[in-house]
Amino acid sequence: MIDRLWSEHQATAFPMASRCREVAGHDLVALDYTAAGCINTFLDRGSLDTWRLAVLGLCHHGLSLVVAQLDGEEQGYFRRLERLVGLVLEAVRDGSRPA
């Protein structure tokens, strides 16, 4: 599930309207970049170190705030990213390998 959703996310262009934009105190480019880095690490290694796990938890919180204030293409993009982050956090919690 994570692999499929990640491939879908990577195939989607970052929304132009989200560039140089801050929502709910979060820079959207930085939030996307940070979450993506942690997801990629999880998929490569099958786990996350404590630091990346904490960063991903903060990203999940930020994404939940951001998604609530977006609409249209932007909301869809960040909602999918929020879902991905949630799935990775669940997989780490459960000791699951990427799937």
Buried (B, 14 or more C-beta within 10 A) or exposed (E): EBEEBBEEBEEEEBBEEBEEBEBBEBBBBEBBEBBBBBBEBBBEEEBBEEEBBEBBBBBBEBBBBBBEEBEEBBBBBBBBBBBBBBBBBEBBEEEBEBE
